[in-house]
Amino acid sequence: MVFSSLTFLFYFLPAFLLLYFLTPVSWKNAVVFIASLVFYYYGVKEHPFYLVLMLISILVNYMAARLIDRCRNRRERGIWLTAGLSWNLGCLFVFKYLGFLTENVNRLSDSLGAGISFPCVRLVLPIGISFYTFQISSYLIDVYRKKVTSERSYLTLGTYLCMFPQLIAGPIVTYSHVQDQLQERSHSFRNLEDGLREFTIGLSLKVLIANRTGSLWTQISAIGYESISCPLAWLGILAYTFQIYFDFYGYSLMAKGLGRMMGFDFPDNFHNPYLSRSMTEFWRRWHMTLGGWFREYVYIPLGGNRSHPYRNLFIVWMLTGLWHGAGWNFVLWGVSLFTLIFLEKCGLLKLFDKVPVLGHLYMFAVIPLSWLLFAVTDVGQIGIYLSRLFPFFGLSGETVFRGDFLKYGTAYLGSMIAALVCCTGIPRKLYESVKYTFPATCGLLVLFWWCVYCMYLGMDDPFLYYQF
C-alpha cells in the first residue's frame, strides 16, 4: 500500500484516523502499532514471513536493549550490543547482499579457474528493511551509550519501529527524538489540519511532478539509450533528477504530515538541496536523516575529523552507496561522491564560496550525472548513456531518431518547468505566507482532487525509495 493510492486515501487513512481519535489516550499507541502491522502486511502479503520477521526483530532488540541496560560492566554491555546489531545487520545482509556477494565470488572463481561455485539465491527484499534496520540499530547504540534508557514496553518499542508513516522509506527517526512523544503527545484540530495540509503538498509533488517526470524517464529507457539524441539524453537525466527528488521529498512531507496528525513531530528530510553550491552542501540538505545517521553512528565513532578524516569519509560513502542497493553502480556512485567531496575539501569549496555562480553551474552538471550512476543499474549501459550525453567522445552506430527531443520536450514541457520552479523553494515560501488563508485552502483542495483524478487514471506509481 502506498500513500499515493486510492486505497490508502479513501479506506485505510479514514478508518485509522476515526479509530485513532475515538480511542482513549492510553490505547493510542496500540492503535498505531496494529494499524502499522496491517499497513505493512498489505505490502508483504505475498511473503507473510516478513511480517513475522519484523515482530521477531522488535523482540530481539527489546530484549537486547533491556539486557544492555541491566549490565553495569562495559564488556557485558558490548556483548549484548554486538548480539543485537548482529541480528539486525545479519538480516539486512542475508536479504539484500548475500545474493550479490555470492554472484561476484562465483564470477571471480570462474575467472581464476578455481572451479568453486556457491549457490546464488536472490531473495525478495523485505519492504523498508534498510530503513527500519538503521532505525532500530540506532536505538540499541543509544541505549549502550546511555543516551536513552531501554523501553520497558514491547508495544511502545513496536510503535516506534513500525509507525506506518515512516516505516517504509523514512525519515529515519531516532528513538531519542520521539521518546517523550511516544509517552505523551498533544492531539488537536490544528495538528490534524496542519498534517492534512502537509500531506496534500507531498501528495501533489509525488503525483503531479514526480510521476509525470518519471514517465519521461521510463519512456526514454524503453526506447533504448543507443537510440536517443544528445538533447533527449540530457532531458531524460534531468527528468530522473526531478523524479527522484519530488518522489522522495513528497513521501517525506506525507510522512511528516501523517505524523503531525497523530501528534508526532518527525524531522525534516530535505532543505532545497538543488540550490546547493557544492556536493558537500548538497548532502547536508538531501536525505538529512540518513546523513545524520552515518555521521552519528559511523563517521564520528571512526574518528570523525580528528583521526584519518578522508579514510572515514571514504568508508561512509562506500556504505552509503551499498545501503542504497546491492549493485556495482551503487558502489561506483558512492566512490564518485566521495571523490567529488574530497576534491571540494582540497580547495574547490573555497573557490565556490568566492564565486557562488561557479558552484551553481558545477552542481547543475554534477547532480544529474551523479543520479545517472544511481538510475542505471547496468554499468555497461551507463557508458552508452554517457556517450549520448557527450557525443564528441564518440557514438555507437545505432540509429538516432531525429526530432525526438522536440517530441518529448513538448509533451513534458509543463511538468519540467513546474519541477524546476518548485526546486527553488519559492512556491513553498509563498504558501507559508498565506498558509491559513481561504485561497490557500482552496488551492490545496484543488490539488488534492487533481491528484485523486490522476490516481484514478492510473498515475499511482510506487515510491522509488520503497526498493531500498
Helices and strands as residue ranges (DSSP letters): H 6-7, I 8-12, H 13-22, G 25-27, H 28-44, H 49-70, H 74-92, I 93-97, H 98-112, H 129-144, H 154-162, H 164-167, H 175-183, H 189-204, I 205-210, H 211-223, G 225-227, H 230-261, G 273-275, H 279-285, H 288-294, I 295-299, H 300-302, H 309-324, H 328-343, I 344-348, H 349-354, H 356-375, H 379-389, G 391-393, H 404-411, H 413-423, H 426-433, H 438-456, G 464-467
